[in-house]
Amino acid sequence: MKRLFYTLLFVFFTPLTLSLSLFSLWQVDRTQRLPELISQQAEKVLGASTPMELYAALPPAVGSISQAIAVGDARPILIRQYLEKYHSPLLPYSDKIFEVSEKYDLDYGIIVAIAMCESNLCKKIPDGSYNCWGFENGETNFISWEQAIDQVAKTLKERYYDQGLVTPEEIMPKYAPPSLEKGGAWAKCVNQFLDELK
């Protein structure tokens, strides 16, 4: 009977003692590792002579995580931010600029860079001309921003890119011939703003 009493006492109080010991772990130096502390407490309570290993059950799988990352095209955003930075009237047409650049297979920044060099991004143009690109020394009048952007892109494609004139240095002799006498200032300007845009 005495043995049964001690066995029942051990069975009932050991978990309680172990629980209280584990609770006291929160009060000890937290720089020690928790599994070591639990193992030490278990040895004290249970009298085990070998270290104990602790295991935790893994939660059930709920679903799967895909590691696919969708990559967006930052170029339209770069155009928009650049036009916004300089308070350009072209800001509402940033997507249009990107679309026509893609349509005519142009460098996405060339339309913006030329407009920056020719008219401070359309802030210095003849009234109602929509001509930010210095076409015909500023004499060309377009009927809208959309028409101007499309016509500029189409002209760059047909008269320059299709002729192998792709870089600002190659475009300059035909687009801005007086700039040649000034040491290529136009090409330097366009390159500067292309670099800034990108």
C-alpha positions, 0 to 999 in steps of 0.5 A: 500500500505504501508503495502504491501511495508513493507511485500515485504521489509520483504520478500526480506531482511529477508533472506538476513539479515539472510544469512549475520548473518549466515555468520558472525557466522564464525567470532565469538568465535568457542567454542560455539555450532553452532546450538545455535548461529544460533538460537540466530541469527534467534531470532534477525532477525525474532524476534522469542521468542522461540528457533528454532530447525534446521534440515538437510535432510539426503542424499539418501542411495547409497548402503550398507556397509558390516561389514564382516572382512576377517581374514587371517592366519598370520603364513606364514607371521610370518615364512617369517619375522623370516627367513628374520630377520635372513637372512636365506637361507630358506627365499624363502621356507617360504611358503613351510615350512608352507604348509608342517607343515599344511600337516603333522599337525605340530606346524607351527614353529617347523621346523624353531625352530629346524633349528635355534638350529641346524644350525643357520637357515641353515647358518652352514651346510655341503656344499650341504647337505641342512641339517639344522636340524642335521639329523644323526648328520649332516650326512644326505644329501638332494637333495634340500631345498624342499625335505629336508623340506618335509622329515623333516616334514614327519619324525617329523610327523611319528617318533615323533608326531604320537608317542605322542612326540609333545613338544620339551621336549618329542622330545628331548630324541629321536631326541637329546639324548646327550642334556639330559645329558646337562640339556635339552639344546636342548629343551630349545633352540627349545622352545626359538625360538618357542616363538620368532617366535610366 
